[in-house]
């Protein structure tokens, strides 16, 4: 069975890090940046609650022109 490695970061990976992770001859490393990690947490509902919020603003011009 082949080894696999995953590196998770809260930010992004530099181009040099991506190049090293995919370099020929090196053990493969899957890079998961902060955005991808947050999406996976959301997708699998792991430690994240989502809610839709309705924002209401008042159109003062509409009321002024009554």
Secondary structure, DSSP 8 states (H G I E B T S, - for coil): ----EEEE-SS---HHHHHHHT-TTS--EEEE-HHHHHHHHHHTTSS------------HHHHHT-
